[in-house]
Amino acid sequence: MMRIKLEKRAAPSRMMSVVIPILSILMALFVSGIFLLLSGFDPIKVYAMLFSSAFGTSYGLTESIVKAIPLMLCGLGVALAFRMQLWNIGAEGQFYMGAFGATWVALNFPNLPAYLMIPFMFIMSFLAGGIWGLLPAIPRAYLKVNETITTLLMNYIAILWLDYLVYGPWKDPNGFNFPMTAPFTEGALLPTLGNSRIHLGLLFAIVAAVIIYVLIGYTKWGYQVRVIGESPAAARYAGMNIARNICLVLFIGGGLAGIAGMAEVSGVAGRLQHGLSPGYGYTAIIIAWLGQLHPALLAVVSFLFGGLLVGGYATQLVGLPAATVNMIQGTILFFILGGQLLTNYDLKFGKGKSKPTAKEGA
């Protein structure tokens, strides 16, 4: 009787860490291509359109960078939690709460000059997203409540809360009944680069990546985060405060996603509106895994997935819905998780002992 056994690798090779994610993406594209083919579309033409519309023109490149900004910030927040084996699925809600915090400032203090308005919005977005991440962190740290479920469910609370605001008290009376707030004043808008839509949020994302890299790799706190993630028992034996670090990591991660919300509402939309995010917080989960939780790789993967979002709009020209991109992203995540299993575990094949029959036992 053939048996298959998983044995954890002592140290996965660097080559496998690079090759397996690439193979996982290729397999995901192959499987997605089968679905496209069954739907009556040529996968090669669809992928070519995706690539050319996202990276083949200067407009596509700049728009890919614009989309990469919230993806990178949310990805950094998610990756920080993942390093400590905390499964933060709530970046989407934290993104929305960050947008809420920034919008509250813009609507209540419209006459502030930009040099005061932007920092105020930045701080409030970080606090709003951070507190939204802290709420599930407290029961996880002190009551062992599963943070995967709580962070996921809190996404819907945040999204519906903002829907209530844009359909209700914050609705623009001059907005022709559309669910959105009044436009932000000039001082509440992030500066842009030249004639493009690339805004100051790009600097936020780059600085955040550098800070996270330094904190995790070169500080005592970062060492504690890594040890707790790899061996909670060893961390507890060493006297590390696991509960406090759980709260701190989810607070900072939520704050980063909150800044992404502020960057989107202030740098792109110019107001709070229904459907502000096309799923940045969920896509960030895929980006964190593909980037292997490393800030520099996260930046590259965020740009590629930003291009995937931009290209997704172009697929509508051939009759495919923009949601096709969501299907491709989900398939990539599925294969990436499978690839992680092969990276960290070795498959062992062997013959197992068959169970004795009743006659043999007698």
Beta strands, then each sheet from edge to edge (+ up, - down):
strand 1: 2-8
strand 2: 345-351
sheet 1: 1+ 2-
end
